[in-house]
Amino acid sequence: MGKKRIKTQASTEDLLACIPYLHGHVVDEQFRAACQYEYARESNILRRAAELFRGDPSALAGEIFLKIDCEFPAVGNWLISTEWRFVWQCPSFPAQGWNQLSDAERADLLLSLPPTTNRLRPLQLGEVMSLTPYLDQLKEMAEKARAELKESVATRTPRQKVYPILELKNTPFVQALLPLDFRKTRKRLLQEIDLWLQLPENKDRFDKHQPKTEAGTEKEAKDRLKDLAAWRLYRELGYGEALEFARRNRLCGSDGVPRKFHDWRQDQTKRVLPNAAPLYSEESGFLKAKARALKYRAILIPWEFGELAENANRFVQEMVERFKKALNQTQKISKSSA
């Protein structure tokens, strides 16, 4: 006998919000940002952080982190990293999906979430109040450099120069204070920045973070959004109802003609046109989408669903077993001495 499906009590509005993703539609084509945001809505930890923040909007990120750490041990500093902090501080998170957010909310999220690589935009600077942890790190670096300078003067040895460059752990991002002399022409400044990017240490960074596959691209984000949307429908409605819901609410073009679903497979059905084909021809389509979504979620949020979470749970379990063994040993000694 199969396991009984547990409904999540999603509203009709929540289910309808899945439909655009089935067609590969995201506002402003910000697929990568939308994908990360939507998967964040699956996180109980990020939802809890948002709840605590709404209860006390003046609370600092560190204060929220300490409360979360008590409820969800071993989360680490992921929660207060820029990309996730902007998410749980978003006023409409997690109630609203990406397409339902206001333009202002999406603009704020794009300060930290990965933007589309198909559209150029000005380099985004973080607000000073969100840069406090990095400024503190720079102060620590400066104090250490001053101490090393004193030692090098005393010992008459050369010292290593330290520049205001911070690599953000577990991300491809680097915070750097670049001096821009606006007496120079725009062309000259661009040339100097390009030469800086060509320095060996920056070439190494490019090599390290250069995508080797479609991972992290718009194509993958669009695929994973469809997987997540299909899983959400299946999770709430089951196979038959989810298939019918997708059919009944499929998007239409401006001419009223139904649109085909994203990544429609030619071999899915041979008797209907692409824009009339069902979302999946068999229940296995939903199950495969769920498996892909779960795998991607574990990679994107490892501290709750992936390897880091598994290691943390394993450590806690080992500690519990050790405590039980020590307790049993103590009781045996107590009985024997009695």
N, C-alpha and C positions, 0 to 999 in steps of 0.2 A: 504494500500500500504506500502511495506517495505521500510526501509531507503536505500538510494542509497549508495553503498559501495564506500569508498574513497580510492583510490590507494596511496601507499606510494612511488611509483616510484623507487622501489628497482631494482637493476640491476640483470641480469641473474646470475652473480657471487654470489650476495647476496642470491638469492634463492637456488642456488646449495649448498651453505654453510649450508643450513638447512638439507639437505639430511642425512649426517652422524648422526645427532642428532635423526632423525626418526628411525635409526637403533641402537641407543644406543652406538654410537662410538664417543670417545673423545681421542685426542692425550694423550698418557701416562696414560690414564684412570683417569685423574684428573677431575672427574665429578663434585665435589662440587665447585672447583674453576671455572671451565668452566660455571657452572650454574649461579653463582653469577656474573661473568663477562658478560655473555650474557644478563641477566636481567638488568644489569647496562646500556647496550646499548639502553634500552627502556626509560631511564631517560633523560628528557630534561635538567634537572639541571646539571647532570653529563656531558652531551654533551656540555653544555654551558661552564662549568668549563674547559673542555678539550680545547675548542676553545680559551678561554681567555689565557690559559697556553701556547698554541702554538703561540699565538700572542706575548707573553712575557715569554719565558722559564726561565728567571732569577727571575721571580716574586715569592715571598714567598707564601706558602699556605694561610697564613692569609690575604694577599693582594687579592688573588683570592676570598677568602671567603667574604671579605667586598664587592667586586663588585657583587658577586652572591646574597648576602643578600639584596642589593638594588633592584635587579630584582625579586628575589623570597624571600619575607620576611618569617620569621619564619622557615627557614631551620634548624636553630640551628647549633650545632658543628658537626653534622653528616658528612658534606661535607669534613672536614679536618681530620676526624678520619683515622687511618692508612689504614684500609681495603678499603676505598673509595678513599683516596688520591692516592694510588698506581695505581688505575684504571684510573682516569682521567689524571694522569701524564704519562700513557703509550703512547708512540709515535703513535701507530697504533689504539688507541681508539678514536672514536667508529667505524671507517671505517672497520676494520677487525674483524672477529669473532675469537673465541679462537683457533680453529684449524688452522687459517691462520696466527697467530702470529709467530714471530721468536722464536727459543728456548730460546734466551736471554730474550726476553720480557716475556715469560711465567715463566721463572725462577725468574725474578724480582717480578712478580705478586704473585708468591707462597710465597713470604716473608710476605704477608699480607692476602691473600685469603686462605680459608681452604683447606689444601691438602688432598689427599686421605688417609683414615685410613688403607688401605690395604697394604701400602708400607712404610717401615721405611726409614727415612732419618735423617741426623744430625739435631739437634735443630737449627733453624734458628735465627740468631741474626739480629736485625735491625741496619741499618747504623746509625752512630752517628748523621748525619745531619737530619735524620728523627725522632730522639729521642729528639730533642730540647725541645718540649713542656713538655715531661716527666722530663727532667733534670731541667727545670724551676720549675716544681712542687716539685721536691725533694729539690731544694734550698729553696723554700717557707716553706716546712716541716721542714727543718733544722733550719731556722730562728725562726720559731714558737717554736721548741723544745728548742732552746737556751734561748728564753724568758721564757719558762716554767721552765727551769732549774734554772734561776736566782730567779724566784719567789719561787720555792721549797726550795732553799738554804736560802732565806730570811725568809721564814715562817717555815722552818725546817719540811717540809712535803714531803712524797715520791712523786716521779714523775713517769709518765708513759713513758716507753721507746718507741721510734719511730724508725722503721726499714725501709730500702729503698724498700718498696713494694707498687706498685701502681695498683689498680684495674681499668681497662679501662671500663668506663661507657658504659652500654648497650652491652657489649661483654663478652665472657667467658675468656678473656685474662687478665693476670696479668704480669706486668713488675717488675722483682725483681733482685737486684744486689746480686749475690751469690759469696762469696769468695771461690775460688778454690785453694787449696794448692797442687801444683804439686810435692811436695816432697812425698806425699802420693801415694799409689798405686791406679790404676783405680778402682779396686774392693772396696777399702776403700772409695773413693770419692762417688761411686755409692750408697754405704750403707748409707753414711751420707745424701745424697740428698734424698734417700728414706725415711729416718727417718724424715727429714724436711717435706716431703710431707704428712707424717702421723700425723703431728701436728693437733690439733683440728680445727684451723682456715682453714687449707687446706682441711681437710675432709669435712668441711662445703661447701667449694667451689666445691669440687667434687660432693657432693649431689645436690647442687644448679644447676649445669650445666650438670648433667648427662642426656643424651637424654632419654625421657620416651617412645618415639615412633620412627618411621622411619624418623621423621623430622630431617634434617641435615645430613642424611646418604647418601652414594653413590646411594642407591636405589631410594630415593626420588629425588636426583639431576638428575639422569638419566630420571626419569619420567617427571620432570618439564621441562627438556630440550626438550624432545619430544613434550610436550604440547606447548612450546613457538615456536618451529620450525613449528609445524602444524598450529598454529595461524598465524604466519608470512606468510606462503604460502596462507592460506585462506584469510587473510587480503589483500593480493596483487592480487591474482588470482581468488578468488571466489571458490565455491565448485567443479564444474566440472573440471576446469583447474588445480586447486591444486591437485586433485586426479590423473589426468593424468600426471602432472609434476612429482609427487612422483613415479608413476608407471614407467614412461619412464627413470627416473634417479636413480632408486633404486640401491643400491650397490650390487656388486657380489663378491664372494669369489675368491681365487687364481685359482680355477678350472673353473671359469667363470659361476658358478651356482648362480642365484640371491639369495640374503639373505632375510630372513623374517624381518619384521619391529619389533622394540623393543616392548615388552609387547603385542605381538600378542594374540588376544583372540580366543579361540577355537570355541566359539559360534558365531564368527563374520561371518563366512561362513562355510558351511559343504560340499561344492562341490569342493574346491580347496585345494592344499597343502599350508602350512604356508608360504613358500617362494614365492608363487604366489598370495597370498591373497592381496587385496587392503589395503591401509593405513586405511581407514574406509569404512564401508559398507553403511553408511548414512551420510547426512550432519550434523546430530546431533553429530557425532563423533568430528567434527571440533569445533562445538559450545561448547561442553563439555570441550574440550582441552583449548579453549579460556577462559572459566570460571575458570578453575583450574589455568591457567597461571596468570590471573588477580588477583585471590585471593592470590597466592604466591607472586606476585609482590608487593602487598599491605603490606604483612608481611615483606618482605625483605627490601623494601624502604618505610617505613611508613611516612617519612617526605615529600614525594611527592605524594604517591598513597594511603596511609593507614590512620589510625585513627589520627595520628599527623597532617597530611595535612588537614583532615576534620575539626579538632578542630581549626586549624589556620584559615581556610577559614570562619568557623562559627564566630570566634572572629572578623575577619575583617568585615564581614557582619554586625555584631552587632554594631561595631563602626560606620559604615556607616549609619545605621538606627538611631543611637543616634545623629549623626551629623545632619541628615536631620530633626529629631524631634526638636533639639535645634535651627536649622536655621528657621524652621517654627514658632517656639515659638517667636523667636526674631523679625521676620517680623510682627507677630500679634501685639506684643507690640508696634512696631514702628508705625503701622497703627493706633492703638488706641490712641497713644499719639499725633499723627498728627491731 
